[in-house]
Amino acid sequence: MNQDQLKQLVGRAALDYVTPGQIIGVGTGSTVDCFIDALAASGLQVAGAVSSSERSTQRLQKAGIKVLDAAEVQGLTVYIDGADEIDGQGCMIKGGGAALTREKIVADLAERFVCIADGSKLVETLGTFPLPVEIIPMAAAQLTRRFAQLGGSAQLRAGVVTDNGGHILDVRGLSISDPLAFETEVNQWPGVVTVGVFARHKASVCLLGTAEGVKTLTF
Ligand code: 5RP
């Protein structure tokens, strides 16, 4: 199976975590696109979805799924999203699609984070994938210096403005051995909107697409 087929596999597997009649949280990315397509094809009726991006909103609406504002819900039982990297504890790097801030907001509403990913996303230590950080543009130079002090090389993602009007720094060369401490520290830096380490909002479950089928990791 190629990577696209593995994404389709876990997109379909995530349907097991959808309860008909409920409002679900929906993330962003090519794996989530597979989930949205599988949901539309399944005939499962959800009451609606809280979406983490304009991209997913458009796909959900095209599939006939009602999209609700985050402010309209008190909470969600489940949030389904992909990841750029996930470690053995369920901590993730996210934001390859620049939707990390809204993803963290929707994840915060949910009791369970179900991560769907192809097997290549499972890593020993987070940091090989360039870490996305949404920032206020004015802080870019100072934040670049701060990441350099941690051994990281930050680069502004050219031409990208997030759904919130922010910019993205991609930080290469980090090895994030303590994701919770790292997230807590970087979140304090002035000008950081959201750091793409999801340790406080880590996965509860990961559906990992492998050649042998879907592996379910629980954390
Ligand atoms: C978007 C994300 C995505 O979940 C992440 O980039 C994975 O994307 P894909 O499913 O396309 O591999 O964090 O901001």
Boltz pocket constraint, residues with backbone or C-beta under 6 A from the ligand:
constraints:
  - pocket:
      binder: B
      contacts: [[A, 27], [A, 28], [A, 29], [A, 30], [A, 31], [A, 32], [A, 81], [A, 82], [A, 83], [A, 84], [A, 93], [A, 94], [A, 95], [A, 96], [A, 97], [A, 98], [A, 99], [A, 100], [A, 103], [A, 116]]
      max_distance: 6.0
